[in-house]
Amino acid sequence: MDLMVSYMTCYEMISQIRAWPEKYIKIVIMTRINQDQVIEQVFEMGVDDYVLLPLKRKEFLARIARLERYMLTA
């Protein structure tokens, strides 16, 4: 998800996703916003990763593989 969604804030979206008790959904923020306060807040809300753009393909694939490994062990 990008922090710059137009129909609701990313904070509202994170809260709605985390409110689903029956299923854990991985949330990865991909954005150009590099502000410590924002990064801290979304991690406190339960996001799984925060990626600054632009992102190289190899880094993207490595992050996805890490999340997949975590899902298999969780």
Buried (B, 14 or more C-beta within 10 A) or exposed (E): BEBEEEEEEBEEBBEEBBEEEEEEEEBBBBBEBEEEEBBEBBEEBEBBBBEEEEEEEEEEEEBEEEEEEEEEEE
